[in-house]
């Protein structure tokens, strides 16, 4: 038996271990054996880690989709080893949604061009209207008024200046409309994808603001129950993970039928109500009232959220 210090200490944290110990009780490091340095062992270990990730992810995905509130209760009761950590789950699903959305929008933008690289006639502003992504659509009158070639627009802005050009072209427009038009003109002169690119960069960052705000609403709605704010955070993360999962499915389903979006929104409402019942354990009447307050409060925050995202995107132009 090897009684050297090396054989009795963890190679990672140098904690003294019994001779029979295969894992370090302090850091979890596995004891290294000569066979661990083989290529075969590396392949077997990698495949095992992959299937462990795969099985854990799908073990989390099933209750997330079909058992509203179950993952939140399991996590708060300490049953965490079998499931994906909540924030990792949210990051993975939201990343999958934005990645898929970006790839599909890029594919659509390519298909909107003919073999010469000229955009299909009918979109005079150069701003593509698409219900599956974040795009800008102005009033039809403004769209027609700006329906001039970029070179002509550039000459007019150079001749009069941006402010004067907008004031002359839109004398009866409100200050906010003029502000929006100025940003669109800048967008036209710099490239039609500028606003869309900025929006797609800004939105994922601001999405994370929704988690603490929804948790704050829940805290206020259930203030008499004296539930920890942490618990509301976990509920919010799981619910938003489900939201992004449905939105990801909507990217594909909406291409098959327009009614798929309506199905998604109905599922979200039903899921939220059932999850509130499951986690907070109040009567259906009380839960329904709080469900409505949470829904309208969240809707207001979403509207404010997208307004902030659009404003930042405009300022970046």
C-alpha positions in Angstrom: 0.0 0.0 0.0 1.3 3.4 -0.9 1.5 5.5 2.3 3.1 8.6 0.6 1.6 12.0 1.2 0.7 12.2 -2.5 -1.5 9.2 -2.3 -3.3 10.5 0.7 -4.0 14.1 -0.4 -6.4 15.6 -2.9 -4.5 16.9 -6.0 -7.0 19.8 -6.3 -7.2 21.3 -2.7 -4.5 19.2 -0.9 -6.9 18.0 1.7 -5.7 14.8 3.6 -7.9 11.9 2.6 -8.3 8.3 3.8 -6.5 5.7 1.7 -9.9 4.2 0.6 -11.4 7.6 -0.4 -12.2 7.9 -4.1 -13.5 11.4 -3.9 -12.5 14.5 -1.9 -15.1 15.3 0.8 -14.1 19.0 0.5 -14.1 19.8 -3.2 -15.5 16.7 -4.8 -12.3 16.0 -6.9 -12.1 12.3 -8.0 -8.9 10.5 -7.1 -6.7 10.1 -10.1 -5.6 6.6 -11.2 -3.2 5.6 -14.0 -6.1 4.5 -16.2 -7.5 8.0 -16.0 -4.8 9.1 -18.4 -6.1 7.0 -21.3 -7.9 8.4 -24.4 -10.6 5.7 -23.9 -11.3 7.0 -20.4 -11.5 10.5 -21.7 -14.1 9.5 -24.3 -16.2 7.5 -21.9 -16.2 10.3 -19.3 -17.2 12.9 -21.9 -20.0 10.8 -23.2 -21.2 10.2 -19.7 -21.2 13.9 -18.9 -23.1 14.6 -22.0 -25.9 12.1 -21.3 -26.0 13.3 -17.7 -26.6 16.8 -18.9 -29.1 15.5 -21.5 -31.1 13.4 -19.0 -31.1 16.2 -16.4 -32.3 18.8 -18.9 -35.2 16.6 -20.1 -36.0 15.7 -16.5 -36.4 19.4 -15.9 -38.2 20.2 -19.2 -41.0 17.8 -18.7 -42.4 19.2 -15.4 -41.6 22.8 -16.6 -44.0 22.3 -19.5 -46.6 19.9 -18.1 -46.7 20.6 -14.3 -47.1 24.3 -13.6 -45.4 25.3 -10.3 -43.9 21.8 -9.7 -40.3 22.8 -10.3 -40.6 25.8 -8.0 -42.0 23.7 -5.1 -39.4 21.0 -5.6 -36.6 23.6 -5.6 -37.9 25.4 -2.5 -38.3 22.0 -0.7 -34.6 21.3 -1.3 -35.1 18.7 -4.1 -32.5 20.2 -6.5 -30.1 17.5 -7.5 -32.3 15.9 -10.2 -33.2 19.2 -11.9 -31.5 22.0 -13.8 -30.5 24.9 -11.7 -33.3 27.6 -12.3 -31.2 30.4 -13.6 -29.1 28.1 -15.8 -32.4 26.8 -17.2 -33.6 30.3 -18.0 -30.3 31.3 -19.6 -30.3 28.2 -21.8 -33.9 28.5 -23.0 -33.7 32.3 -23.5 -30.4 31.9 -25.4 -32.0 29.2 -27.6 -34.9 31.5 -28.3 -32.8 34.5 -29.3 -30.4 32.4 -31.3 -33.2 30.7 -33.3 -35.0 34.0 -33.8 -31.9 35.6 -35.1 -31.1 32.8 -37.5 -34.7 32.7 -38.8 -34.8 36.5 -39.3 -31.5 36.4 -41.1 -32.8 33.6 -43.4 -35.9 35.6 -44.1 -34.0 38.8 -44.9 -32.0 36.8 -47.5 -35.1 35.3 -49.0 -36.6 38.8 -49.3 -33.9 39.6 -51.9 -33.8 38.6 -55.5 -30.7 37.1 -57.3 -29.4 40.6 -57.9 -29.4 41.5 -54.2 -32.3 44.1 -54.6 -35.0 44.0 -52.0 -38.5 42.9 -53.0 -40.7 45.8 -54.1 -43.3 46.9 -51.7 -41.1 47.7 -48.7 -40.2 51.3 -49.5 -38.8 52.2 -46.1 -36.2 49.4 -46.1 -37.7 48.3 -42.7 -39.0 44.8 -42.9 -42.3 44.2 -41.1 -42.2 40.9 -39.3 -44.4 39.8 -36.4 -41.9 37.3 -35.1 -39.1 39.9 -34.4 -38.6 43.4 -33.2 -39.3 45.7 -36.1 -40.5 49.3 -36.6 -43.6 50.1 -38.5 -44.6 53.8 -38.9 -47.9 55.3 -39.8 -48.7 54.6 -43.5 -48.6 58.3 -44.3 -45.1 58.6 -43.0 -44.0 55.5 -44.8 -45.3 57.0 -48.1 -43.7 60.4 -47.4 -40.3 58.7 -46.8 -40.7 56.5 -49.8 -37.9 58.1 -51.8 -34.5 56.7 -52.7 -31.7 56.9 -50.1 -29.6 59.1 -52.4 -32.4 61.7 -52.7 -33.1 61.6 -49.0 -29.4 62.1 -48.3 -29.3 65.2 -50.6 -32.4 66.7 -49.0 -31.0 66.2 -45.5 -27.7 67.7 -46.6 -29.4 70.7 -48.2 -31.8 71.6 -45.4 -30.4 69.8 -42.3 -32.2 67.0 -40.5 -34.4 69.1 -38.2 -35.5 71.5 -40.9 -36.2 68.7 -43.4 -38.5 66.9 -41.0 -40.3 70.1 -40.0 -40.9 71.0 -43.7 -42.0 67.5 -44.7 -44.1 66.9 -41.6 -45.4 70.3 -40.5 -48.4 68.9 -38.6 -46.7 66.1 -36.8 -46.3 66.0 -33.0 -42.9 66.4 -31.4 -42.8 62.7 -30.6 -43.6 61.8 -34.2 -40.9 64.1 -35.5 -38.5 62.5 -33.0 -39.3 59.1 -34.3 -39.1 60.2 -37.9 -35.7 61.7 -37.3 -34.4 58.4 -36.0 -35.9 56.6 -39.0 -34.2 59.0 -41.4 -30.9 58.4 -39.6 -31.6 54.7 -39.8 -32.2 55.0 -43.6 -29.0 56.9 -44.2 -26.8 54.6 -42.1 -28.4 51.3 -43.3 -31.9 49.8 -42.7 -30.6 47.1 -40.4 -29.2 49.5 -37.8 -32.3 49.8 -35.6 -33.1 46.1 -35.8 -29.5 45.2 -34.9 -29.5 47.5 -31.9 -32.9 46.2 -30.8 -31.7 42.6 -30.9 -28.6 43.6 -28.9 -30.5 45.6 -26.3 -33.5 43.3 -25.7 -31.6 40.2 -24.3 -29.9 42.5 -21.7 -33.1 44.2 -20.6 -35.0 40.9 -20.4 -33.3 40.1 -17.1 -35.0 43.2 -15.6 -38.3 41.3 -15.8 -37.3 38.7 -13.2 -36.9 41.0 -10.2 -39.9 43.1 -11.2 -42.3 40.2 -11.5 -41.0 38.9 -8.2 -41.7 42.3 -6.7 -45.3 42.2 -7.9 -45.6 38.8 -6.4 -44.2 40.0 -3.1 -46.8 42.8 -3.0 -49.6 40.5 -3.9 -48.7 37.9 -1.3 -47.4 40.4 1.3 -49.6 39.0 4.1 -48.1 35.5 3.7 -44.6 36.9 4.5 -43.0 34.8 1.8 -39.3 35.4 1.1 -38.5 37.5 -1.9 -36.1 34.7 -2.9 -39.1 32.3 -3.4 -40.8 34.8 -5.7 -37.5 35.1 -7.7 -37.5 31.3 -8.2 -41.2 31.4 -9.3 -40.4 34.2 -11.8 -37.4 32.4 -13.3 -39.4 29.2 -13.9 -42.4 31.1 -15.3 -40.2 33.1 -17.7 -38.4 30.0 -18.7 -41.7 28.5 -19.7 -42.6 31.8 -21.5 -39.4 31.6 -23.6 -40.0 27.9 -24.3 -43.4 28.7 -25.7 -42.1 31.7 -27.7 -39.4 29.4 -29.1 -42.1 27.0 -30.2 -44.1 29.9 -31.6 -41.3 30.7 -34.0 -42.0 27.5 -35.8 -45.7 27.1 -35.2 -46.6 30.6 -36.5 -45.2 29.6 -39.9 -47.7 26.8 -40.1 -50.8 28.7 -38.9 -51.6 32.2 -37.6 -53.7 30.7 -34.9 -50.7 29.2 -33.2 -49.9 32.5 -31.6 -53.4 32.7 -30.0 -52.8 29.1 -28.7 -49.5 30.3 -27.1 -51.1 33.3 -25.4 -53.9 31.2 -24.0 -51.5 28.6 -22.7 -49.5 31.3 -21.0 -52.5 32.6 -19.1 -53.7 29.1 -18.1 -50.2 28.1 -17.0 -49.7 31.2 -14.9 -53.0 30.7 -13.1 -52.3 27.0 -12.4 -48.7 27.8 -11.2 -50.0 30.4 -8.8 -52.5 27.8 -7.4 -49.8 25.2 -7.0 -47.1 27.3 -5.4 -49.0 29.8 -3.2 -51.9 27.5 -2.2 -54.7 29.9 -1.9 -58.4 29.5 -2.9 -59.2 29.7 -6.6 -61.2 33.0 -6.2 -58.3 34.8 -4.4 -55.8 33.3 -6.8 -57.8 34.5 -9.8 -57.9 38.1 -8.6 -54.2 38.1 -8.0 -53.7 36.4 -11.3 -55.5 39.3 -13.0 -53.5 41.9 -11.1 -50.2 40.1 -11.9 -51.2 39.8 -15.6 -52.0 43.5 -16.0 -49.1 44.6 -13.9 -46.8 42.3 -16.0 -48.4 43.6 -19.2 -47.7 47.2 -18.2 -44.0 46.3 -17.4 -43.6 44.5 -20.7 -44.9 47.6 -22.6 -42.6 49.8 -20.6 -39.8 47.3 -21.1 -40.1 47.3 -24.9 -40.5 51.1 -24.9 -37.1 51.4 -23.1 -35.6 48.8 -25.4 -36.8 50.7 -28.5 -35.6 54.1 -27.0 -32.1 52.8 -26.3 -32.0 51.3 -29.8 -32.9 54.6 -31.3 -30.3 56.5 -29.2 -27.6 54.0 -30.4 -28.3 54.9 -34.1 
